[in-house]
């Protein structure tokens, strides 16, 4: 059962959605994107599947969303809030940072400060749609721990082919930025969830534990 807790940050109250493992071996701390919340299907899939594999999953709901605002806070504020929460968690298990879209970017930017063992980047927004010249590849390149990108094949924020050849990456066939697939693709929501969960497990099992 998901435990919901409210935590104070310098920019207002955040909300934590915690799914604990009975025998935790690692902790996965996830951030949502600018256009959604902790109920995004990929984040929920991880929260449901990983505790049974010895991985506690904590989904951060940023203060801007808890307060009911429609526009996400600036990147620096997202980072400050995430750091404020994680600094107080004091997990005894290896910490893996992750998230989708803006949350993936924040995880990359804060990985060093928070002592993360790895980063899971779901739908990393490599650039704004139609503006490849405004690349955010430097945020990925700056991460010094194992980093896995899970990217939709049709993501307008950056297709898999646009990432550096050296970047570990899992492609979700036919998927867009939300990792949604058209019915005609034959790739179901359950298939996508399985790809996300198996990718996270492989990262943690092989590169962290």
C-alpha positions in Angstrom: 0.0 0.0 0.0 1.3 3.5 -0.9 2.1 5.7 2.1 1.6 9.4 1.5 3.6 11.9 3.5 3.9 15.7 3.4 7.4 17.2 3.6 8.3 20.9 4.0 10.7 22.3 1.4 12.1 25.9 0.9 9.4 26.4 -1.7 6.4 24.9 0.0 5.1 21.5 1.0 6.0 18.5 -1.2 4.2 15.2 -1.1 5.9 11.8 -1.0 4.2 8.7 -2.4 6.1 5.8 -0.8 5.9 2.1 -1.7 8.2 0.2 0.6 9.9 -3.1 0.1 9.8 -5.4 3.1 13.5 -6.2 2.5 14.9 -3.2 0.8 18.2 -3.5 -1.1 18.0 -0.1 -2.9 15.8 3.1 -3.0 14.5 4.6 -6.2 13.6 8.3 -5.8 11.4 9.5 -8.8 10.4 12.9 -9.9 7.4 13.6 -12.2 7.4 15.8 -15.3 6.2 19.4 -15.9 3.0 18.2 -17.6 1.9 15.6 -15.1 2.4 14.1 -11.6 3.4 11.0 -9.7 0.5 9.1 -11.2 2.2 9.0 -14.7 1.8 5.4 -15.9 5.6 4.7 -16.0 6.1 6.0 -12.5 3.2 4.0 -11.2 4.4 0.8 -12.9 7.8 1.2 -11.1 6.0 1.8 -7.8 3.9 -1.3 -8.1 6.6 -3.7 -9.4 9.9 -2.9 -7.7 9.1 -3.2 -4.0 8.6 -6.9 -4.5 12.1 -7.0 -6.0 13.7 -5.4 -2.9 13.5 -1.8 -4.1 11.6 0.9 -2.2 10.1 3.4 -4.6 9.5 7.0 -3.5 7.7 9.4 -5.9 8.1 13.1 -5.2 5.2 15.4 -5.9 6.7 18.8 -6.3 5.3 21.7 -4.3 4.0 23.6 -7.4 1.7 20.7 -8.1 0.7 20.1 -4.5 -0.3 23.8 -4.3 -2.6 23.3 -7.4 -0.6 25.4 -9.8 -0.6 24.5 -13.5 2.8 25.8 -14.4 5.9 24.0 -13.1 8.5 25.8 -11.1 11.9 26.8 -12.6 14.5 24.0 -12.9 16.5 25.5 -10.0 13.5 25.3 -7.7 12.8 21.7 -8.7 16.3 20.8 -7.8 16.2 22.6 -4.5 13.0 20.9 -3.5 14.3 17.4 -4.4 17.6 18.0 -2.6 15.7 19.2 0.5 13.7 16.0 0.6 16.4 13.5 -0.2 18.8 15.1 2.3 16.3 14.2 5.0 15.6 10.6 3.9 18.8 9.1 5.2 18.3 5.9 3.3 20.5 3.0 4.4 20.4 1.5 1.0 22.0 2.7 -2.3 20.1 5.6 -3.8 19.0 5.7 -7.4 17.6 8.9 -8.8 15.1 8.9 -11.6 12.1 10.5 -13.1 10.4 11.4 -16.3 11.0 14.4 -18.6 11.7 17.5 -16.3 12.1 15.1 -13.4 14.8 13.2 -15.3 16.7 16.4 -15.9 16.5 17.3 -12.3 17.8 13.9 -11.3 20.8 14.3 -13.6 21.6 17.8 -12.2 21.4 16.7 -8.6 23.0 13.2 -8.8 26.4 14.2 -7.7 25.3 16.4 -4.8 23.0 13.6 -3.5 25.5 10.8 -3.9 23.3 8.8 -6.2 24.5 5.4 -7.3 22.7 5.6 -10.7 20.2 7.6 -12.6 17.1 6.4 -14.5 16.0 8.9 -17.1 12.5 8.3 -18.6 11.7 10.4 -21.7 14.7 12.7 -21.3 13.8 16.0 -23.0 16.9 16.3 -25.0 15.6 19.5 -26.6 12.3 21.4 -27.0 10.3 20.0 -29.9 11.5 21.2 -33.2 14.6 23.0 -31.7 17.5 20.5 -31.7 19.9 23.4 -31.4 18.8 23.9 -27.8 20.3 20.7 -26.6 20.4 19.6 -23.0 22.8 16.8 -23.7 25.3 18.4 -21.3 23.1 17.5 -18.4 23.3 13.9 -19.3 27.1 14.1 -20.0 27.8 15.6 -16.6 26.5 12.6 -14.7 29.3 10.5 -13.5 27.3 7.5 -12.3 25.6 4.8 -14.5 22.7 6.5 -16.3 20.1 4.7 -18.4 17.7 6.6 -20.7 14.4 5.0 -21.6 13.1 6.9 -24.7 10.1 6.6 -27.0 10.9 5.9 -30.6 8.7 8.9 -31.7 9.6 11.3 -28.9 9.5 14.9 -30.3 11.8 16.0 -27.4 14.5 13.8 -28.8 14.4 10.5 -30.7 16.8 7.7 -29.6 19.0 8.4 -32.7 19.7 11.9 -31.4 21.5 10.7 -28.3 25.2 10.2 -28.1 26.2 6.7 -29.3 27.8 6.1 -25.9 24.7 6.8 -24.0 23.1 3.6 -22.6 19.5 3.7 -23.9 16.4 1.5 -24.2 14.0 2.3 -27.0 10.3 2.0 -26.5 8.9 1.1 -29.9 6.3 3.5 -31.4 6.1 5.5 -28.2 5.8 9.3 -27.8 7.1 11.5 -25.0 4.5 10.2 -22.6 5.6 6.7 -23.6 2.1 6.2 -25.2 1.7 4.1 -28.3 -0.9 4.1 -31.0 -3.2 1.1 -31.1 -2.0 0.1 -34.6 1.5 -0.3 -33.3 0.7 -3.5 -31.5 2.7 -2.3 -28.5 0.3 -2.1 -25.5 0.4 -0.1 -22.3 1.3 -3.3 -20.5 4.2 -3.9 -22.9 5.5 -0.4 -22.2 5.2 -0.8 -18.4 7.2 -4.1 -18.7 9.9 -2.4 -20.7 10.2 0.4 -18.1 10.3 -2.0 -15.1 12.7 -4.4 -16.7 15.0 -1.6 -17.7 15.0 -0.2 -14.2 15.7 -3.6 -12.7 18.6 -4.3 -15.1 20.2 -0.9 -14.2 19.9 -1.5 -10.5 20.8 -5.1 -10.4 23.8 -4.9 -12.7 25.2 -1.4 -11.9 24.2 -0.7 -8.3 23.8 -3.9 -6.3 
